[in-house]
Amino acid sequence: CRRFFISSQLGVRKPAREFFSAIEARLKLPPERLLLAGDDLTNDYEGARAAGWQRVLIDPGERCAVEHRIRSLRELPEWIQ
């Protein structure tokens, strides 16, 4: 099941913990069951890490030295498995 959450609709922006908490509440899932794939190191990757989510940074130029990184969304399905 794919769901999209937009910060302006949630009333809070990443990397605020409240952004992640609002999504957890709407999905009725604990943080460790959620994955954020994003292209911003601070707002996406670090925000998700701080919230206890699984995370992967979309980094086509491989500029960031992070543990979980892909070059494009095409790699996401094989990364998840």
Summary of the structure (lengths in Angstrom):
residues: 81
radius of gyration: 12.4
end to end distance: 15.6
largest distance: 35.1
contacts: 205
relative contact order: 0.15
helix: 46%
strand: 14%
